[in-house]
Amino acid sequence: MSELDEIRKKKLEELKRQQLGALQQQDLEKAQIQQQVQQLEIIVKQAFTKEALERYGNLKAAFPERAVQVLAILANAIQSGQISKIDDNALKEFLKKLTPEKKEFNIKKV
C-alpha cells in the first residue's frame, strides 16, 4: 500500500469517527428533548379534563410541533399558578389565540 493510500484510509476512518460522534450527539439531544416533552406532558395532562385530553391527543397526532408549543405554554401557566384546570372549551380558545388569522383572497374574473 502506498503512502497516499494510507493517508486516504486514515482520513476516511477519521471522517467516519467524526460522523459517528455527530450522530451520537444528535441522538442524545433528541432523547433529552423527548424527555423534556414527556415531563411537560405529565404536568399538563393532570390539568386536562377528559375532553381536553382527547383534543390534545388529536392535536399531537396532526401537528406535533404545535402540540409541544402548547405544552410549554400551558406548563408554564400551570406552574406559575395562573391555570389549575383546563377544559375542552378553554383549550379550544387557547388554540384559536395561537393560530394566526388566515387571510382570504377573492379572485374575480374580468
C-alpha positions in Angstrom: 0.0 0.0 0.0 1.4 3.4 -0.9 1.7 6.3 1.4 -1.1 8.1 -0.4 -3.5 5.1 0.2 -2.6 5.0 3.9 -3.3 8.8 4.2 -6.7 8.3 2.4 -7.6 5.3 4.6 -6.7 7.3 7.8 -8.6 10.3 6.6 -11.7 8.1 5.8 -11.6 6.5 9.2 -11.3 9.9 10.9 -14.3 11.2 8.9 -16.3 8.1 9.9 -15.5 8.6 13.6 -16.5 12.3 13.4 -19.7 11.4 11.6 -20.5 8.7 14.2 -19.8 11.2 17.0 -22.1 13.7 15.5 -24.9 11.2 15.1 -24.5 10.1 18.7 -24.7 13.7 19.8 -27.9 14.2 17.8 -29.4 11.1 19.3 -28.5 12.3 22.7 -30.1 15.7 22.1 -33.2 14.1 20.7 -33.5 11.9 23.7 -33.2 14.9 26.0 -35.9 16.8 24.1 -38.2 13.8 24.2 -37.6 13.5 28.0 -38.4 17.2 28.5 -41.6 16.9 26.4 -42.7 13.9 28.5 -42.1 15.9 31.7 -44.2 18.7 30.3 -47.0 16.3 29.3 -47.1 14.9 32.8 -47.6 18.3 34.3 -50.2 19.5 31.8 -52.2 16.2 31.4 -53.0 16.4 35.1 -54.9 19.7 34.5 -56.8 18.5 31.4 -60.3 17.2 31.5 -61.1 14.1 29.6 -62.4 16.1 26.5 -59.4 18.4 26.6 -57.0 15.4 26.8 -58.7 13.9 23.8 -58.4 17.2 21.9 -54.7 17.4 22.8 -54.2 13.9 21.5 -55.7 14.8 18.2 -53.5 17.9 18.1 -50.4 15.9 18.9 -51.2 13.4 16.1 -51.9 16.1 13.5 -49.4 18.9 14.5 -46.7 17.6 16.8 -44.7 20.8 16.8 -47.8 22.9 17.7 -48.6 20.4 20.5 -45.1 20.9 22.0 -45.6 24.6 21.8 -49.0 24.3 23.6 -47.4 22.1 26.3 -44.7 24.5 27.0 -47.0 27.5 27.4 -49.6 25.6 29.4 -47.0 24.0 31.7 -45.5 27.5 32.4 -49.0 28.8 33.2 -49.8 25.9 35.5 -46.5 26.1 37.4 -47.0 29.8 37.9 -50.5 29.2 39.3 -52.3 31.1 36.5 -54.3 27.9 35.5 -55.4 25.0 37.6 -57.9 23.1 35.3 -58.2 23.1 31.5 -61.4 22.0 29.9 -62.1 21.5 26.2 -63.6 25.0 25.7 -60.6 26.6 27.3 -58.2 24.6 25.2 -60.2 25.5 22.0 -60.0 29.2 22.9 -56.3 28.9 23.7 -55.6 27.2 20.3 -57.6 29.9 18.5 -55.4 32.5 20.1 -52.2 30.7 19.0 -53.4 30.2 15.4 -52.7 33.2 13.2 -55.6 34.6 11.3 -55.9 33.3 7.7 -56.3 36.0 5.1 -58.9 35.2 2.4 -58.3 36.3 -1.1 -61.1 36.9 -3.6 -60.2 36.4 -7.2 -62.5 38.0 -9.7 -62.5 37.1 -13.3 -62.6 40.0 -15.7 
